[in-house]
Amino acid sequence: MSLAALAIYVWAGHYWLDLIDEGYFVYLGYRIYAGDLPYRDFDTYYTPGIFYLFAWTFDLAGVSVEPIRVLMSGMRILWGVSLYLLARRVTSWPFAILPLLAIAAVDAAPMFPEPHPSWPSMLATFLTIEVCARHQERGGRRWLILAGVLGGLAMAFKQNIGAFVVLAIGAYLLLRPRPRTGWLLAAVRVGYLLLLAAAATVLIRPGLSGFLAAALWLPLLGTVALAGWSSLHGVRVQGWMGGLRPLIGDGLLAGIPFFAVTIAWLVPLTLALGLHGVPWGLFVGQVNQGALILPLDPPSPGVPPVALTAVWLPVGLAFVLRGRALATRRLLPAVIGLPLLTTLMLPLVPLGGPPAETLVEDPSFYPWLGYLDEQLGVLFTYLPGLAAWGGLAVVLANLLRGRPAGPLIWYLLAGSLAALSLYPRVDTIHALFAGPPLLVTGAAALGAAHRLLAGRAHRFGQVAVYLALLVLPVAAVAPHAYWRYVTIVHANPRAPTPPPYVDLGLERAQVRLPENIADSVRGAVRFVQDGTPPGLPFFAYPVSPMFHFLADRPNPTRHNHFIAGALTPDDLQEVIRDLDQKKPRYILWDHGGVTYFKAELTNRVLHDYIWNCYAQVENYTPYLILERRCP
């Protein structure tokens, strides 16, 4: 099955082209391949792992988008396998497949292949959760060593995810049951959990709203509280120093490999850039968030009916199938408690309109998609938080019954920390990258609900309750899956008939695109190539670095993204000085990008410079080619 899925992804990789995010990572990887250094020759938010990985891929398989897509297709399959294995430890297979199906449904490939560093960094996170769970089950030093290596890899690709992985490993080592526990170890446990809660609060406090608190902050605080309770379950605290020596040993087993992996890339980078050239602040999270901040939208108008259906439909089916068995003093509160609470709380929840970043520019072109996006478009962003609450309910029920929390509390703790990487840009794509470990806990919660509701019902009844439990996850992914479908079958809604797919015909992107897109991209690239000798620069504005890669012409400045707020006033003056000094003949002006990313809000001085010194000479809608007129 995994090989079949890989084959589908690789086949789909011969279609479409993402000029923005794919262009950003592919082009910067190519700059490494061509001999440039990160942070000196180009600016980026990320630790350099993804760029070196892509440079190595170019060296191995040639300079083109195709080998990168094959690599990222394999990464997606490894995501799916890892998520399934994690989920199988805590639930049965019909529920264990749900996280990977949700990811596959919302993933925007092939239109937006997103070769983002979150793919390898979160894969390392999944594997860290897995090896710690195996250590919890079996013991063995090799699992802790491997956890440290994986934490280092997560850091090498994306620093915030790596930091959360390290915090999760520390929590695992502190909270795992030990034969002897002294008062000092107990105090350290409590202090560490309080520190986690405080650090998370400080991190998201600037953008904290009621919705973000419910979806991200409160689940983490609840997890921290239950993790502390679980760590004390059945533990007798005696003496002062008990358990410290093995804790220190375990910490060294995980910590030394983490530092070894980090030093392996950081020392060569420091030698190349010099001590003062290394962006130390970037590696500890000090980045310009001007273009990153995107608050969490309120729930969409369609959420209340979906939520009521999601909680009452399976309960109603359960009573039809086995009402007498459920109407007992022991089960009745558990069965109807959540539906009643949901019904009472929903009228108090304020609702919003369409999401800030809609799936359709003009809903009249795709009315059904416009309706789905308006009614349910934000729901997937809340799905990891809802899954966390479900996992918390299962852990709490186990603890109240005197049962051990098992690996689920570890999943919740690691997943809640990893979910913090969703902030400050709280949107669908970042929920896709930050939320998968929590989706596993949600699958476990659905499995527990199915056992409670379906019990020993006949097979038809079990299937009916299972399908009823899927109302919420299906509603969350439906707008995004449908968007992908309609975009593939009719890529130009302004045309009465779908445009045919044609070969782009460029050396570095042997892909097929809808004819209208292919004509614009091909025309702009060839115009720039014809008028700019190899080695001389041209400037693509505001966020189209793929054109530099396709045309094989360098960017005259170290900046590649000009979304509103991405550059400081000093950065903008630096760009203007670069354009004045290197005098690129052409500027490719992406008018659609300028409008969509609201670049003029903060980049007015750069806009004025461009239109004072350049004039339009060609139009490949939506791309304008501007030629330099200034001396």
N, C-alpha and C positions, 0 to 999 in steps of 0.2 A: 504493500500500500504506500509506504514511504517513497519507494522508487517511482511508482506511478505519479505521485504528487510532484516529485522532483522533475519528472519528465514534462509534466504540464507547465510547471513554472519556467523551465528552460525554453520550452516551445513558445510560451507567451512572451518571453524575453526578446523575441524577434520582432515585437510590435511596440509601438509608441516610444516616446522620448520625453523625459522630464527635463526641461531646460533650466529649472530653478534648483531644487534640492539635489537631484542627481547630478546636475551640472556642477554644483558647488563642490561636492565630495570627489567626483571623478576628476575635475580640473585640478583641484589642489593635490590629489594623489599623483596626477601627471607632473605637477611642478616638482614634487619630491623626486619622481623618476628622472626628471630633467636636470636635477642637481640643486634645486632650491632647498632652503631650510625653513621649517615652520617658525613663525613668530618674528623671523628676521626678514624674509622675503614675502611673506603673506600673513595676514591677520586671520585668526580663527578663535572660536570660543572653546575648542575642544583640545584634550590631550591628543598626542599625535599618532596614536596607534592605527586609526583607520586610514590615515594618509600613507603610512609606511606599508600597510597591508595592501593597499591598492597599487602602490608603486611596485611592490614585489610581484603582484599579479600581472601588471603590464610587462615587467621584465620576463616573466615566465610564459605569458600567452599572447603578447602583442598589445599594442596601444589601440584599444577600441572599447566601446561600452559593453560588448558582449561578454568578455571574460568576467567583468565585474558583476554582471547580472547572473551568470552561472554561479559565481561565488556566493552571492546574496541569496540565490535560490536554495543552495545547500544550507545556508544559515537559517532560512525559514523552516526547512524540513527538520533541522536539529531543534529549533524552537518547539515544533509540534511534538516531536518524540519526547523531548525533555518534559514538557508540560503534561503529556499523557502519563509518563512514568511517575511524576510527582503526584498527579491526581489519583492514580491507581492505588497508591499507598493509603489513601483516606476514603475512597469511594469505589463503587462498582463501575465497570467499563461504560455503560450507557451515559453515565454522568462524567466520567473521566475524559470523554472525547469532547465535551462541550467547550472548555477553554480554547482548545486549538481550533475548533470550528468557528468560534466567535472571532478569533484573530484572523483566520483565513477569510471570513466574510467581510471584515472591515478593512483589511489590508488593501490599499489602493492600486497594487500592481495589476496589470502592467502599465497603466497610465502614469502612475507615479511610483516607480520602483523603490524609491526611498532607500538608497544605500547608506543608511544613517548609522553612526557609531553605537546607537542604542541596540542594534541587532546583536553584535558580538558582546557588548557589555552586559546586556540582560541575559544572554545565553550563559555567560560566566556566572551570573547571579543564580539562574536556575540550577546550574550544576553545583554551585556552592550550597544551595538549599538541599540538594540531593545528597551530597557527600556528608553534610552534617547530620542529615536524617539517618544515613547509613552508620555513621559513627554512633549516633544515639542507640541504634538497634544492636550493633555488633561490637562497638569499641574498635580499637586499632589506631595506631599513630598515623598511618598513611593517609587516613581520611582528613585529619587535621592539617597535615602538610599540604594535601591537595586543596583544601579550603583556602589556605594562605596563597597558593599559586593562583587560584581562580580569582581571589580578591584582587591580586595584583594585576591580572589581565583585565578585570572590569575597570580598574583605575586607569590603565593604559589607554583604553578606548573612550571612556567618558568619566570625568573625574567625580561628578556628583553621585552617579550610580556606584562607582568604586568606593566612595566614602561611606555610603549607606550600607554596602556589603560588609565593609570592615566593622562598622558599628553592630551589624547583625551578628557577625562572627563573635565579637566581644560579648554580646548578650547571650549567645548560645553557650559559650564557655563558662560564663558566670552562673547561668541559671540551670544548667544541666544537673540532675541529681548526683550527689556525691555521698559516699558512705559516711563520711565525717564532715560535719559542718560546724564551724565555730562562730562565735558572735561577730568576729571581725569580717568573715566572709559574708555573713548575713547582712551586715551593715553595708558592705561594698555592693552587694546585690541591690539593696534598696537605693543606695546612692546612685548607682549606674542607671537604674530605671528612671529615677527622678531626673537625672541629667539628660536622658533621651527625651523625656517629655518636655523639659525646658528648652532643649536645643531645637526640637521640632517647632515649638511655639515661637521661639525667636525667629526661626527661618521664615515661617509663613505669616508672621504677625503683620507685616506691612500690607499684605493683600488679603488678610483674613476677613471673610464675610460669613454670614450664617450658612450659606450653601457650601462654601469651602470647608467650614468647620464640620458640617454634617458628613461631607464626603471624604475628607482627608484627615482632619485633625482629631476629631472625637473618636473615630475608629482606632487611631494609633494610641490615644490615651487609654481607651478601654482595653486594648491589647496589652499595653504595658501593665495595667492593673491586674489583668488575669494572668499574665506571665509571672508577676510577682507572687500571686496567690498559688499558682501551679508549682512554682519552685519551692514553696514551703509545704506543699502537700505531702504529708507523711514524714516530714523531716524533723528530727529532734536536734535542736541546737545545743551543743555542749562545748565548754571550754572557749578559748579565744582564737587559737591559730589553726583549728582543724580545717582541712581542705585547701589551705593556701598554697602549700607546696605543689600538689598536683595541678592546681589552677595555673600557677606560674609556669610549670612545665608545658601544659597545654598551650598557654599563650605564646611561649617561645616556638613551639612546633608550628603554629599557624603564622606567627609574626615574622619569623626569619624568612620563610619563602616569599611572603608578601613583599618585604623590603628588598629581597634579592631580585624579584621580577621588576620592581619599580626602579631600582638602581640600574638594571640592565639597559633601560632606555633613557633614564634621566642623566646618567653620567656622560654618555657620548653626546647627548644634546647640550649639556653644560660645557663640555670641552669645545664644541663647535660654536656655540653662541657666546661663550664667556659667562662668568658668574652673573654679571649685571644684565645680560641679554635674555636670561631665562625668565619667563613670566611667572614667578613664584606665586603671585597673588591669584592668577588664573587657575593654578592647580589646586588652590584651596577654596575656589568658588567665588573669587572676586572678579566678576565679569560685568560689563555694561549691560544692564537689563532693559535699556530703553526700548529695544525692538522686541523683547521677549514677553513683556507683561501682557497677559490676556486674561482678564478675570473670568471666573466660572459663570456662565450664563444661568439664569434661573431655570427651573424645570419647564419643559415645553408644555403647551396647553393640552396635548394628548396624554400626558403622563397620568393624571388621575383616573380616567377610565381604564387605562392599561393596568395600573396598580391594583385597582379594585378587582378587575378580572383575574389578575395574576394570583391574588390571595384567596378569593372566594370560589373560583372555578374548581381548583383541585380539592378544596374542602367540601364543596357541594358534591362532587363526584365521589369522594371518599364516603360521605354519609349515605349516598345512594347504594354504594357497593357493600359497605360493611357498617351500617349505622349503629347496630346494636353493640358491636365491638368497640366503636369509638365513644359511644355515649356512656362512658364510665367515669367515675369520679376522678380517676387517675389521668385519663387521656383528654377529657373534654376541655379543660383549661388550655392545654398545650395546643389543641387542634384549632380552637376558635380565637385564641388570644391574639395572634398576629393579625388576622383579618379584622377583628374588632378595633385593635389599636390603629391599623392603617385607615380604616373608615373614619375614625374619630379625628385623626391627625391631618388627613388630606385637605379638609377645608381651611386649615390654618396655614397651608403652604402657599406663598405667593408664586404666581406663574409668570413666565416671560413670554416674549414673542418669538420670532424666528431666531436661530442662532446668529452670533456675531459674524461667523464665517459660514455662509450658507453654501449648500451644495450646488445651487443653481443661481445664476445671475438674474435671470428673468423667469419666474415660475410659469409664465404662460407658455413657454416652449415645451416644458415637461410638466403638465399640471399635476399628475399623480406624484411625481417626485417632489414637486414644490409643496404639495400637501403633506406628504410624509416628512419632509424636512422641517416644515413649520410645526407639525404636531409632535414629532418624536426625535428631531435632529440632535438634541442635546443629551438624550437619554444615555447613550453609550458612555459619555464622559462620567456619568454617575455610577456606571455599572461596577467598577472596582470597589467603590465605597459601599454600595449595596451588598456586594459579595463579602466584604469584610464584616459588615453587620451580621450577615448570615453565619459566617464562620464563628464570630463571637458568641452567637446564640448557642451553637453546638458545643463549644468549649465550656460555656457557662453551665449548660445543662449537665454535661459530664461531671464537672467539678461539684455541682450541687448534689449529684447522686453518689459522690465519693469515688468516681472513676478518674483515672489519670487522663490528662489532656491529650497525651499522645503527640504525634508529630504535627497535628493541626495547629497547636499554639506556636510552634516554631515557624510554620508556614505564615501564620498571621503576623508574627513579629518581623520576620524578614520581608514579607510582602508589604506591610504597612510602612516600613522604612523605605523600601524601594519605590513605593508610590509617591514619596515626597519629591521624586524627580519630575513628577507631573507639574509641579509649581516652578516658575511663575506663569508658564504658558499653558493654561488649562483648557485644552481643546481635544478634539477626537484623536488626532494623530499621536499626541503625547500621552493620552490615556491608553492608546494601543501599546505604546512603548513602556509605560510605567506600571500598568495594571495587571499584567498576566499572572504573577504569583497570587494576587488576591482573587483572580478569577478561579483559581484552583480551590481556594477556600469556599467560594460560592458554590462550586460544583459539589463539594462535600456537604454543604448545607442543603442543597437540593436533594442529594442522595439521602440525607437523614430525614428530610421531610417526606420523601417517597416511602421510606420504610415505615414512618409513622402513619401515613395516610393510606397507603395501599396494603401494607401488611401482608396477610395471606390471601388477598383477593386473587381471583382467577386471572389468567394471563391477559385477557382482554382488558380487565379492570386495571391491571398494573400498567399496561401500555397507555390507557386513557389518562390515568393520573400523571404518568411521565410526560405526556404531551401537554397536559394542562400546566405543568410546572415550567414549561418552556415559553409561556406567554411573554414574560418580561424579557428574557434574553433575545428572543426572536424580534420583539418590538424594538429593542435597542440596536440591533444590527441591520434591520430592514431598510432604513433610508440609505445606508451606505452601500449595502449589497445591490440595491436597485439602482443607485447612481452609477455604479460600475457597469451594470448591465446596459443601461440606456446610453451611456457614453461610448461603450464599445460598438453597439449596433447602430447608433446614429450620432456621430461625433460632431456634426454641424447642424444644430436644431434650426438654424435660420434657413437652411436649404430644404426644399420640399421632399427630396429623396436623400437617403444616406449617401455620403460621399464614398467612393471606392477607396480601398487601401492600396497604396502604391509604394514602391521602393524609394527610400529617401535618397539613395545613391551617393552617400558621402562615405569616404574611406573609413572614418572612425565611428560610423554608426550605420552598419548594414541592417537597418530595421525598416519595417513597413509602418506607414502613418496614413491617416486619412488624407486624401489628396489636397484639401485646402491647407492643412497644416504643413504637409511636406513641401508644397510649392513655396510657402513663405519662408520656412527654415532654409531650404536648399538655396533659394534665391539670395537671401541675406548673406549666407556663408560664402557663396561663390563670388558675390559682389565684393565682399571684404577681401577675399583671397586675391582676386584679380587686381585690386587697387592697392594692396599692401604687400610689399615684398616680405619673404620669410624672415623672421627675426625682428621685424618692426611691429610695434604694438597697435592695437585699436582698443576702444573702450566700450564695453557693453553695460548699459544702464537701464533699470536699477538692479535687477537680480537675474541676470542671464549668463552666468559664467560658462554654461555649456557651449556658447558660441566661441569662446576662446579655445576650448578643447577641439571643437569641430573644425574651426578654421586654422588651427595650429598657429595662432598669433597671440603673443603675450598680452597680459593686462598691464597697462602702464603704471598702475598703483597697486599697493599691497592689499587694498580693500576690495572685497568682491560682492558684498551685500549692502544695499543702500535703502533698506526698509526704513520707514519713519522711526527715528530714534536710535537706529543702529550705530550711527556715527556721532561723535561729539563735535562741537564747533571747531575745535582744533583739528580733528580728523578731516573735516570737510575742507579746511584750508590746506591741509597736507595734500589732499586729492587735487585741488586746484593747482597747487605748485607742481605736482607731478605732471598734470596735463600741460601746464605751461612749459615745463622743461622738456618733456619727451614729444610733445606736439603730435599726437596720433592723428593721422589724416582723417580717420572715420570714427564716429561714435554711432553705435547701434542703440537707438532709443526705443525701448519697449513701451509703447503707449499703454497697453493693457496692464503691464506691471506697475507703471507709474500711478495709474488710477487705483488698481486693486490694493497696492501696498501703501497708498497715501504718502508717497515719498515727498511730495511738495510741502507737507506739513512742517518738516524739520530741515529739508535740504534746499530751501529757497535760494541760498547763496550759490549753490552748485548749479541749480537750474538756470539762474541768471547768467552765470559764466558760460554754460553750454550754449544757450541760445544767443548770446552776444558774440561768441566766437565761432559758431558752427551754423550751417544752413542745410536744409533738407535737399538731398539730391536724388533720393530714390525711396519708394514705398513698397514694402512687402508686408502688408497688413497682418498683424498690428505693429510690425517693426518698421521704423523709419531709419534710413541711413542719412546721417548728417556729415557734411564735409567741412573741414577747418577753413575759416576765412581770416582768422587773426594771423599776424606775422609770427 
